[in-house]
Amino acid sequence: MKATFLTLLPALVLVAGAKPLPEKTVRQAAAKIDQLLEQDLKTAGLKPTARIDDATFLRRAYLGIIGRIPSHDEATRFLSDKSADKRHALIDELVASPGFDSHLFNWTADLLRVQTSQEQFGLGWHVWLRKSLAEDKPWDDMVREMLGSEGHTVSDPAVGYYLRDRNMQLDNFSNTMQVFLGRQIGCAQCHDHPFDDWSQYEYYQMAAFGGGFQYRSQEAEKTVRNLSMTILEKDQKKKAAPKADFAPANKAAEAKAKAAKMKAEREKKARAMRAERERKQQMQRKLQTLSRQFRPLFKDFAKNALHDNPSVALTLPEDYQYSDAKPGSVVSAETLFGRRLKDVAPEERRQLFAEWVSSPENPYFTKVIANRMWQRTFGHGLVDPVDDWDEDSETLHPEVLAYLETTMKGVDYDLRQFLRILFHTRLFERECLTEEPAMGLPLAFRGPALTRMSAEQIYDSFLVLTRGKVNDAPTQAFERKWDDYRKKVSDLLNAPARDMVILAESARAGEELRREAQSEQRAAQKKLAEAKTEEQRRQAQRELAKIREKVQEARMMAEPVMRYTRVGNGKRDSGLRASEHPTPFRAGTLVREFGGSDRETPSSAHTTATVPQALALLNDYQMDVFRGKGSSLGRNIEAIKSPEKRIETLFITLYATPPTEEEIERYSKFAEDRIALRDLARAMLTSNRFLFIQ
């Protein structure tokens, strides 16, 4: 159960469900964090870094809160604002904006390894996650829904969390422990953990909470069964059995007739039993034949559904080598830290596991997500690495960590309000550290760690430069595609028998046509490869185009539900923010080039500099912020005649700050020539001043 309120300070109570939190409450909580931090620094003989200027704060706030640089107009408006409280006002404005949702989705999708086009469940999970974050669904509720999910993705899109690792149950469990509880125990999957206390048997005890996973759709199976029975029952006709007529003439004859009647009844009963057995067997064969007829309509349902079978349990591997159990033996589900769960009824094991992981009483759950939010905001975790905790994990600010844990519970795991508190701290306004934090070691937070923009921040910032005004609100493209798929599934599951027979026949015919068309396509491709003249090549290409259309038509017949629901990567220059593209971006794209995640392991994005990145900044089409009339920056610069004003516009747009008099004097000569100015902009874009969040 969540607490309805939680005292954080003697004069501060955070009330669950109060959204947004009162400004006074947020500032008091932020001030408490600063107080605890500065006490630790004073004890260690350290001083906080200095307060940053407005321009640096402006850029940090936009990149840190909504994931992109401010536009020229946004920067000018803030810098010209003379109000004393404008920084806090900007934070609250950005936190409440759709840009916050976009930026948080990118981070969460990387953590959870969301792959939008991984079967239909990937699209549903993408839509569910995006919507859950935008609606401020509490983090513990989201985790509980994912870990307790079951059924087809249409009825429960959160099941995408498990289907993401289809047929890799043990790997999924390892990721669950790492992502939500910060425990890296994957080594114990194959042998006793070499650096921790986990044994292989204990690993299997924990993983046994998901021991009954079966990738099948009960909805589809039920529909096929009911449909087949309906058709079969219509074909069955009752046959009336003839009645025997006995008319005995005397007692002897009557006794004889009675015996004959009893014998006839026994034989009749035996014949009836044999006939019933034969009828049932025949009916079963017909049911199987009918089921085979309809199953092609549901062939992708098993890829998009999960059934938890209580009668199935996890067993040890056949090569298990330890003496505490035998290879292949059944393992009972049991937790090994926090609240102990054991002797759990199989039908309750996964729901209880979901509640155990996401419980406020779990010794790691709340601390791990609070520390992840801290690392996301300030560049380094209070405990580092953020996903490799143990009982000896160290931090130089233990009271801050304890307070963050209390605060996360106090805001009912509302990530927006928790981050809002962090953004309002004095720490968020301090200069970055000049030294690079040592990986895996605790850090004294005199100021935030210096970080480079993420790949998505770079992508979205270049949209600002070329588009001028970026729409941070989500598009409806994913939801429309998802709703279309849901409707098709619903229509199929509820279609009348007559329509299903027609669809099944169409699917069978479509599959035959598809095989024929693919055979023709291979022959046409061979013909194209062997073409010797230009005319032969053009003729082969025309034939191949027609055959490809035929293949597409055949696929539509063979798969009446599944076609046209997968999401492509869209146009190369669509103007959409990174969060509005399918995840992950394809290899070779700008986002992947700059360290965007491949969504194969949790939080696998990186900001490591590479030579191809430098070359992309200098040569890539998408990095040319002056390209043609389609570039907002190019149009703005072209409309300005004064070289000094051109330099000022360039600096405010790229760096969110006006140039100094020295910079104006130094660079004005470049502004007199379009090519020279373009080269200057390229140089500014490749500078650390642009790429790093100061």
C-alpha positions, 0 to 999 in steps of 0.5 A: 500500500502507498502511504497517503502522506509522508513527512519530509521536513518538520514543516513539509508534507507531500500529499500523494495525488497532489498534482502538480505539487505546490510551489512552496512544497517543491522549493522547500524539498529542493532547499533541503537537498541543497542543505544536506549536500552543503553540509557534506561538502563543508565536513569534507572541506569542499566548497560548491561551485559558483552559480551559472549565468542566465544564458548557461542556465537557459541552455542547461534547462532546455536540454536537461528538462525537454531535451533540446536547445531553445529557439532564437525566440525562446532564448531572446524572451528569457534573456530579456526578462528582468524578473527576479524569479524567472529561472524558477518560472522557466523550470515549471513551464518546461516541466509541464510542457510536452517536451518534458514527456518527449525527453523522458520517453527517450530515456525510459525507452532506452532503459527498457529496451523498447523496439517499436517494430518488434512484432505488433506488441512493440508498437503497443508497448511503445504507445502504452509507455509514451501515454503512461509517462505523459499521464504521470502514471506513478513509476511503481504502478508502471513497473507493477503493470509490466511485471504482472502483465498477461494475455494478448498485447491488444488487451494488455500492451504492458505485456510487451515487457516480457514479449521483448525477450520472447523465449529468453525468460532467464535473460528477461529476469536478469534485466528485471533485477538490473533495471528495477532493483539495480542488481546485476546477477546475470552471472549466476544464471550459469554458475555461482556468482564470482563477485556476489553471494548469489548461487546459481540455485538462488538465481533460479529460485528468484527466476521461478516466479515467472516459471510458467511462461507460454507464448500463446494466445488463449483468445485466438485458441478460444475463438478457433475452438468455438468457431469450429464447434459452431460449424460442426454442430450445424453439420450434425444431424440426429438420427432416430434409432428403430424400435424393436417390436416384441409380441410374445404368444405364451410364457415360454415365448415371453421368457425367450423374448425377454432374454432376446430383448435384454441381449438386443439391448446389451448389443444396442448399448454396446453399438451405441457406445462404439458409435459414440466413440466413433462419433467423438473421434470423428468429431475431433478429427473434424475439429482438428481439420476445421482448426487447421483451416482457421489457424492461419488467420491467427498465426501471429497471435502467439508472437504477441501474447503471453500465458502464465500456466500455473501447472508449469514450473521452472527446472534446473538446467541439465548441466547443473553441477552443484550438490544442493540440487539435481539437474532438471529438478523443479525449483520453488519460487522464493525471494532472497532479500527484502520481504521473504516470499516462499511457498507461493501458489503457482497462480499467484506467483507473478502478481506477488513478484510484481508487488514485491519488486515495486513495493516501497518496502523493497530495500532497492526499488525506491533508491534505484529509481531515485538515484537514476533520476539524480544521475539523469539530472546531474550527470553522475549517480549518488551511487555509481554505477546506478545499476550495480548495487549491493549492501556495500554500495557507497555514496559521499552523500548518504543523507541525501540519498535517504532523503531522495528515497523518502521524497520519491515515496512522498510524491507517490513515484511521480517522476515529473514532480520528483524531477521538478524538485531536482531542477529547483535545487541550487545544485542545478544552477551551479557550474559544472565540475572541471574534473571528470568523475571517476567511473564506479566511485562516489562523487562529491557534488560541488556541482553537476558533472559535465556531460555531452548532449545525447544523440537524441538531444543533438538530433532535436537541437538540429531540428530547432536550428533548421526549423526554428520552431519545433512542435514538442507535442506528440504526433498521433501516428503511433496511436492511429496505427495501434488503434487500427491494429486493435480494431482489426484484431477485435473484428477478427475475434468477433467475426461471424462464422460465415465471414471467418470461413471466407477469410480463411479461404482467402488466406489459404488462397493468398498464401498459395499466391504468395508462394507462386509470386515469390518464386516468380520474383526470384526468377525475375531477380535472376533475369535482371542480374543476367541482363546484358543490355540496357533494354533487357535491364529496363524490361526486367525491372518493369517485370519485377515491379509488377511481380512485387505488387503481386506479392504485396496483394498476396500478403494482404490476402494471406494476412488480413489482420497483420498488414500495414500496422508495422511502423517505418522510420518515416522520412529522412527530414520529417521535422519530427522529434526523436521520440516521434520516430520508431525506436531504435533508429536504424544503424547508420542514422545520425542518432545511432552515429552519435551513440543512440541506443540499439535497445539491446541492453538496458541504457546502452546509449553512449556519448563517446566521441568518434571520428565519424561523428566529427565528419558528420558534423562537418559533412552530413546533410542533416548537419547543414543548418544553412541548407537552402530555403528550408532552414530557419537559421539560413532564412533569418541570417539571409534577412539580416544585412548587418554583419554584427547582427548576423553574428549575434543571431548565430550566437543566440541560436547556437549558444543561447547567449549574445556574443561578447564585443570581442567575439563580434569584432573577431567574427564579423568579417566572416558574416560578410560572406555566406560561405565563410559564415557557413564555415563559421557555423560548422566550426561552432557546431563542432565545438565543445561549447555547443555539444556539451551541456555546460 
